[in-house]
């Protein structure tokens, strides 16, 4: 098992290299001078040249990349152009907010998605099954920024029971209830698209398994339907679902950009827009590395979950 | 499968039929924009700011007094057009790479397969946003950027089909009689994959509508002076807090209806073509 994980990690290294190289090239090919964007007309051309030199922007791009890579390997991601703080610090202080949002969203999506999907499969030809399928397509087609605005309109403007922005009250957090009130709408919005995918996928996966021979065997042994569905079928249906969840992490992270923008949530999603507009290369590169690691971690977690659900993988046969 | 049989099966899926009609209505809206909304969607009328829906302004007006209905109808052209072109580009790339990988096999196939996996694992929207923020917004950029980040699903399905089909007798026969490889790929094998391509094209279109409007909503898509559904939502954000809900409500509703109807049609196609 440990070997399997280590192997996976080793494969990730060239991947990270390719991603950072491509990202670096695109960033530096884009028009716009960070010194000009940050300081505008407040500084003279001479001062701007000094700043550019200090930031190393005058070196040829390949040289800049090698320098960046060298520093990165020594654990130094550089300093933010906008305020001079270490990039690592700038990013790390934004991570908890995004994690809180995305993991809550993912949890809601998993719990509701798996339940509704299972229900849809078990009652495939009934009204409930029909509604669940429609619901899944509906969630999947819903523009999340629009839903976010509607929820703000209903709960913040009309009913005035939930705050429309931020992670806690401006006067400082007044405890868990305040946090949850701020989290409710963004987490719900971010969960819906993944929920839609999960409902559909769980239904399909479970229906597939329910048609297998061993399910017929279990039924003919006289087991109760509930036991057949939950003990025999569900576990096997989980395997493809876990693959989907591995892909869910980047998806839900993507949604976080929009959701964080609408709800003024102080996370990574907003940071990426801010730093791109400022041409804040060190912060952008740091974020790209972080996203790369996130993706690798997501896939790795999915792989480990596989191994737990399916012993054939754990013991290394068949695959 | 012959057309008659296909329609017979497609019609049984009520939701897909409803989807077709809604979609056709939206397309008609876009095409008939000059007739339906002779009012200039960009005309500013500061005396008519944030008027709620009425007989004169069916969907109300925005904070510059522009008619929301006119902007929706004209914006439909932009939103649908951008999505359609982006998906066409993405599908083109996907078909080409998928066919090449599946037909050639070996190292090329391994390389393309890895590229597909890599792109699927990336949070592409992050990249879209970062790249769009770096380059000045224009229509071509939006189309290209959505196109080059949405080819993977089609590439994967086309590759899989090519891997299967290239071992069939009709391909062996074509090869033995000296047909050029490009002709085998495009004339002999590709037509057999057309159902799969149609389904993934349709589902990709729904995604593109959502991605385009999300980018425009963030101010990173269609240039702000052009009416598009995403841009209108961006404008309407401020109105939400002051209670002018109609500015954001109607364009969002149109995005939802479009994505939903396309997805329903896509599901219907999938069911009637493959099951």
Interface residues (C-beta under 8 A of the other chain):
Chain A: X15 X18 X19 X26 X27 X30 X31 X32 X134 X137 X138 X140 X141 X142 X143 X144 X145 X146 X149 X150 X152 X153 X156 X157 X164 X247 X250 X251 X253 X254 X255 X257 X258 X261 X262 X272 X273 X276 X277 X279 X284 X287 X288 X291 X294 X295 X298 X299
Chain B: X15 X118 X120 X121 X122 X123 X124 X125 X126 X129 X130 X131 X133 X134 X135 X136 X206 X210 X213 X214 X217 X218 X220 X233 X236 X237 X240 X241 X243 X245 X248 X249 X252 X253 X255 X256 X259 X260 X262 X263 X264 X267
